[in-house]
Amino acid sequence: MGDIDELHGLRKTFHVGAYQQVINDATNPSVRISSDAARIERKVYLYRAYVAQGRLNMATNEITQSDAPELRAVKLLARQLGGVDVSAEAKALLAENPKSALLAVLVASILFNAGLTDDTLTVLHPFKKNLEALALTIQTLLKMNRLDLAKKEVATMKTWADDATLAQMIEAWTNLYPSADEKFNEAFYTFDELAASSTATAKLLTSKAVSKIHAGKFDEAEELLGNALNWNNNDAEALINLIVVAHATGKPAEVAARLTNQLRDAAPNHIYLQELKLKEDMFDRSAQRFAV
């Protein structure tokens, strides 16, 4: 008989984006965890949930240098989201502890956020049978416009992890990629079923909305994104997709500007804002060349 996975439910709750429930479950004193490794992993998900809520200080203030490497990696992630370049520290931490899949996922997340896609894939490569590592691998391949490789990874994954919640989400995210055989409806129904079977979190509602955006159903997308903001009024991904909808439907410029300002308050170091600033600076430099 195999060992019982004591954290299966906690991981699933985290993956669907029910971060407050993760915090509640991980701090429930009546839940007993039998192994030291599982206790560390539970704390990792606890602090990752705080970070996902934007409560970065919970990780930066409470995690110390004497904590496990995986927890220290969460602290580095929180510092990065606060605007600090921690890529070199993250690589050094992994070099000292190269066999931990959880640590690799956290370090790879930091490198991905920093735009270091090749380094991200290198870190994740040894952990092909870890679903979080695979999810980030596929996300990285899609960011690199390698849909062909992402689809191969999904096909391989389905031979060993087809029924897992995260596996279903990975396939649906791949189906949302432009030119992915227009499987937008399949992606929508996957997220819809997950929301019905667990909780309709901001993450799942936004994923459903993205499916509708790809299908050109902007009114339905806007309603879903409004519901996502009712769940979490500072959800960065919901705000970004509302900006997309505002532009696509020709709403007044002040609508997108207001949403962008809200995003700046909610997630000032988000990659979307960094890329927007880069493009604005490029435009300004180009405009100056033609100034009279």
Contacts in CASP RR format, 6 or more apart in sequence:
PFRMAT RR
TARGET T0000
AUTHOR 0000-0000-0000
METHOD contacts of the structure
MODEL  1
MGDIDELHGLRKTFHVGAYQQVINDATNPSVRISSDAARIERKVYLYRAY
VAQGRLNMATNEITQSDAPELRAVKLLARQLGGVDVSAEAKALLAENPKS
ALLAVLVASILFNAGLTDDTLTVLHPFKKNLEALALTIQTLLKMNRLDLA
KKEVATMKTWADDATLAQMIEAWTNLYPSADEKFNEAFYTFDELAASSTA
TAKLLTSKAVSKIHAGKFDEAEELLGNALNWNNNDAEALINLIVVAHATG
KPAEVAARLTNQLRDAAPNHIYLQELKLKEDMFDRSAQRFAV
6 33 0 8 1.000
6 34 0 8 1.000
6 35 0 8 1.000
6 38 0 8 1.000
7 33 0 8 1.000
7 38 0 8 1.000
7 41 0 8 1.000
7 42 0 8 1.000
7 45 0 8 1.000
10 22 0 8 1.000
10 25 0 8 1.000
10 26 0 8 1.000
10 42 0 8 1.000
10 45 0 8 1.000
11 45 0 8 1.000
11 166 0 8 1.000
12 165 0 8 1.000
12 166 0 8 1.000
12 198 0 8 1.000
13 21 0 8 1.000
13 22 0 8 1.000
13 25 0 8 1.000
13 198 0 8 1.000
14 22 0 8 1.000
14 45 0 8 1.000
14 48 0 8 1.000
14 49 0 8 1.000
15 165 0 8 1.000
15 166 0 8 1.000
15 169 0 8 1.000
16 165 0 8 1.000
16 169 0 8 1.000
16 194 0 8 1.000
16 195 0 8 1.000
16 198 0 8 1.000
16 199 0 8 1.000
16 201 0 8 1.000
16 203 0 8 1.000
16 204 0 8 1.000
17 52 0 8 1.000
17 201 0 8 1.000
17 202 0 8 1.000
17 203 0 8 1.000
17 204 0 8 1.000
18 198 0 8 1.000
18 199 0 8 1.000
18 201 0 8 1.000
19 49 0 8 1.000
19 50 0 8 1.000
19 52 0 8 1.000
19 53 0 8 1.000
20 49 0 8 1.000
20 53 0 8 1.000
21 199 0 8 1.000
22 45 0 8 1.000
22 46 0 8 1.000
22 48 0 8 1.000
22 49 0 8 1.000
23 46 0 8 1.000
23 49 0 8 1.000
23 50 0 8 1.000
25 31 0 8 1.000
26 42 0 8 1.000
26 43 0 8 1.000
26 45 0 8 1.000
26 46 0 8 1.000
26 49 0 8 1.000
27 46 0 8 1.000
33 39 0 8 1.000
33 42 0 8 1.000
40 68 0 8 1.000
40 70 0 8 1.000
40 71 0 8 1.000
41 70 0 8 1.000
41 102 0 8 1.000
43 71 0 8 1.000
44 68 0 8 1.000
44 70 0 8 1.000
44 71 0 8 1.000
44 74 0 8 1.000
44 102 0 8 1.000
44 106 0 8 1.000
47 58 0 8 1.000
47 59 0 8 1.000
47 62 0 8 1.000
47 63 0 8 1.000
47 71 0 8 1.000
47 74 0 8 1.000
47 75 0 8 1.000
47 78 0 8 1.000
48 74 0 8 1.000
48 77 0 8 1.000
50 56 0 8 1.000
50 58 0 8 1.000
50 59 0 8 1.000
51 58 0 8 1.000
51 59 0 8 1.000
51 74 0 8 1.000
51 77 0 8 1.000
51 78 0 8 1.000
51 81 0 8 1.000
53 232 0 8 1.000
54 81 0 8 1.000
54 234 0 8 1.000
54 267 0 8 1.000
56 78 0 8 1.000
56 79 0 8 1.000
56 81 0 8 1.000
56 82 0 8 1.000
57 78 0 8 1.000
58 78 0 8 1.000
59 74 0 8 1.000
59 75 0 8 1.000
59 77 0 8 1.000
59 78 0 8 1.000
60 75 0 8 1.000
60 78 0 8 1.000
60 79 0 8 1.000
63 71 0 8 1.000
63 72 0 8 1.000
63 74 0 8 1.000
63 75 0 8 1.000
65 72 0 8 1.000
67 75 0 8 1.000
69 93 0 8 1.000
69 96 0 8 1.000
69 97 0 8 1.000
69 100 0 8 1.000
69 103 0 8 1.000
70 100 0 8 1.000
70 102 0 8 1.000
70 103 0 8 1.000
70 106 0 8 1.000
72 93 0 8 1.000
73 90 0 8 1.000
73 93 0 8 1.000
73 94 0 8 1.000
73 103 0 8 1.000
73 106 0 8 1.000
73 107 0 8 1.000
73 110 0 8 1.000
74 106 0 8 1.000
76 86 0 8 1.000
76 89 0 8 1.000
76 90 0 8 1.000
76 93 0 8 1.000
76 106 0 8 1.000
76 110 0 8 1.000
77 86 0 8 1.000
77 106 0 8 1.000
77 109 0 8 1.000
77 110 0 8 1.000
77 113 0 8 1.000
79 86 0 8 1.000
80 86 0 8 1.000
80 87 0 8 1.000
80 110 0 8 1.000
80 113 0 8 1.000
80 114 0 8 1.000
80 269 0 8 1.000
81 113 0 8 1.000
81 267 0 8 1.000
81 269 0 8 1.000
82 268 0 8 1.000
82 269 0 8 1.000
83 269 0 8 1.000
85 114 0 8 1.000
86 110 0 8 1.000
87 110 0 8 1.000
87 111 0 8 1.000
87 114 0 8 1.000
87 116 0 8 1.000
90 106 0 8 1.000
90 107 0 8 1.000
90 110 0 8 1.000
90 111 0 8 1.000
91 107 0 8 1.000
91 111 0 8 1.000
91 119 0 8 1.000
93 103 0 8 1.000
93 107 0 8 1.000
94 103 0 8 1.000
94 104 0 8 1.000
94 107 0 8 1.000
94 123 0 8 1.000
97 103 0 8 1.000
98 104 0 8 1.000
101 127 0 8 1.000
101 130 0 8 1.000
101 132 0 8 1.000
101 133 0 8 1.000
102 132 0 8 1.000
104 123 0 8 1.000
104 124 0 8 1.000
104 126 0 8 1.000
104 127 0 8 1.000
104 130 0 8 1.000
104 133 0 8 1.000
105 124 0 8 1.000
105 127 0 8 1.000
105 130 0 8 1.000
105 132 0 8 1.000
105 133 0 8 1.000
105 136 0 8 1.000
107 123 0 8 1.000
108 120 0 8 1.000
108 123 0 8 1.000
108 124 0 8 1.000
108 133 0 8 1.000
108 136 0 8 1.000
109 136 0 8 1.000
111 119 0 8 1.000
111 120 0 8 1.000
111 123 0 8 1.000
112 120 0 8 1.000
112 136 0 8 1.000
112 139 0 8 1.000
112 140 0 8 1.000
112 143 0 8 1.000
113 271 0 8 1.000
115 271 0 8 1.000
117 140 0 8 1.000
117 143 0 8 1.000
117 144 0 8 1.000
120 136 0 8 1.000
120 137 0 8 1.000
120 140 0 8 1.000
121 137 0 8 1.000
121 140 0 8 1.000
121 141 0 8 1.000
124 133 0 8 1.000
124 134 0 8 1.000
124 136 0 8 1.000
124 137 0 8 1.000
124 140 0 8 1.000
125 137 0 8 1.000
127 133 0 8 1.000
127 134 0 8 1.000
128 134 0 8 1.000
129 160 0 8 1.000
131 157 0 8 1.000
131 161 0 8 1.000
131 164 0 8 1.000
131 166 0 8 1.000
131 167 0 8 1.000
131 170 0 8 1.000
132 166 0 8 1.000
134 153 0 8 1.000
134 157 0 8 1.000
134 170 0 8 1.000
135 166 0 8 1.000
135 169 0 8 1.000
135 170 0 8 1.000
135 173 0 8 1.000
137 153 0 8 1.000
138 150 0 8 1.000
138 153 0 8 1.000
138 154 0 8 1.000
138 170 0 8 1.000
138 173 0 8 1.000
138 174 0 8 1.000
139 173 0 8 1.000
141 147 0 8 1.000
141 149 0 8 1.000
141 150 0 8 1.000
141 153 0 8 1.000
142 150 0 8 1.000
142 173 0 8 1.000
142 174 0 8 1.000
142 177 0 8 1.000
147 174 0 8 1.000
147 177 0 8 1.000
147 179 0 8 1.000
147 180 0 8 1.000
150 174 0 8 1.000
150 177 0 8 1.000
151 174 0 8 1.000
151 180 0 8 1.000
154 170 0 8 1.000
154 171 0 8 1.000
154 174 0 8 1.000
157 167 0 8 1.000
157 170 0 8 1.000
157 171 0 8 1.000
158 167 0 8 1.000
158 171 0 8 1.000
161 167 0 8 1.000
165 194 0 8 1.000
165 198 0 8 1.000
168 190 0 8 1.000
168 194 0 8 1.000
169 190 0 8 1.000
169 191 0 8 1.000
169 194 0 8 1.000
169 207 0 8 1.000
171 190 0 8 1.000
172 186 0 8 1.000
172 187 0 8 1.000
172 190 0 8 1.000
172 191 0 8 1.000
172 207 0 8 1.000
172 211 0 8 1.000
173 187 0 8 1.000
173 207 0 8 1.000
174 180 0 8 1.000
175 181 0 8 1.000
175 183 0 8 1.000
175 184 0 8 1.000
175 186 0 8 1.000
175 187 0 8 1.000
175 190 0 8 1.000
176 184 0 8 1.000
176 187 0 8 1.000
176 207 0 8 1.000
176 210 0 8 1.000
176 211 0 8 1.000
176 214 0 8 1.000
178 214 0 8 1.000
182 214 0 8 1.000
184 211 0 8 1.000
184 212 0 8 1.000
184 214 0 8 1.000
184 215 0 8 1.000
185 211 0 8 1.000
185 215 0 8 1.000
187 207 0 8 1.000
187 210 0 8 1.000
187 211 0 8 1.000
188 208 0 8 1.000
188 211 0 8 1.000
188 212 0 8 1.000
188 215 0 8 1.000
191 204 0 8 1.000
191 207 0 8 1.000
191 208 0 8 1.000
191 211 0 8 1.000
192 208 0 8 1.000
194 204 0 8 1.000
195 201 0 8 1.000
195 204 0 8 1.000
195 205 0 8 1.000
195 208 0 8 1.000
198 204 0 8 1.000
200 227 0 8 1.000
200 231 0 8 1.000
201 231 0 8 1.000
202 228 0 8 1.000
202 229 0 8 1.000
202 231 0 8 1.000
202 232 0 8 1.000
202 235 0 8 1.000
202 237 0 8 1.000
202 238 0 8 1.000
203 235 0 8 1.000
203 237 0 8 1.000
205 224 0 8 1.000
205 225 0 8 1.000
205 226 0 8 1.000
205 227 0 8 1.000
205 228 0 8 1.000
205 231 0 8 1.000
205 238 0 8 1.000
206 224 0 8 1.000
206 225 0 8 1.000
206 228 0 8 1.000
206 235 0 8 1.000
206 237 0 8 1.000
206 238 0 8 1.000
206 241 0 8 1.000
208 224 0 8 1.000
209 220 0 8 1.000
209 221 0 8 1.000
209 222 0 8 1.000
209 224 0 8 1.000
209 225 0 8 1.000
209 228 0 8 1.000
209 238 0 8 1.000
209 241 0 8 1.000
210 221 0 8 1.000
210 241 0 8 1.000
212 218 0 8 1.000
212 220 0 8 1.000
212 221 0 8 1.000
212 224 0 8 1.000
213 221 0 8 1.000
213 241 0 8 1.000
213 244 0 8 1.000
213 245 0 8 1.000
213 248 0 8 1.000
216 248 0 8 1.000
218 245 0 8 1.000
218 248 0 8 1.000
218 249 0 8 1.000
221 241 0 8 1.000
221 245 0 8 1.000
222 242 0 8 1.000
222 245 0 8 1.000
222 249 0 8 1.000
225 238 0 8 1.000
225 241 0 8 1.000
225 242 0 8 1.000
225 245 0 8 1.000
226 238 0 8 1.000
226 242 0 8 1.000
228 235 0 8 1.000
228 238 0 8 1.000
229 235 0 8 1.000
229 238 0 8 1.000
229 239 0 8 1.000
229 242 0 8 1.000
232 238 0 8 1.000
234 262 0 8 1.000
234 265 0 8 1.000
234 266 0 8 1.000
234 267 0 8 1.000
235 266 0 8 1.000
236 263 0 8 1.000
236 266 0 8 1.000
236 267 0 8 1.000
236 270 0 8 1.000
236 272 0 8 1.000
239 259 0 8 1.000
239 262 0 8 1.000
239 263 0 8 1.000
239 266 0 8 1.000
240 263 0 8 1.000
240 270 0 8 1.000
240 272 0 8 1.000
242 259 0 8 1.000
243 256 0 8 1.000
243 259 0 8 1.000
243 260 0 8 1.000
243 263 0 8 1.000
245 251 0 8 1.000
246 255 0 8 1.000
246 256 0 8 1.000
246 259 0 8 1.000
247 256 0 8 1.000
260 273 0 8 1.000
260 276 0 8 1.000
263 270 0 8 1.000
263 272 0 8 1.000
263 273 0 8 1.000
264 273 0 8 1.000
267 273 0 8 1.000
END
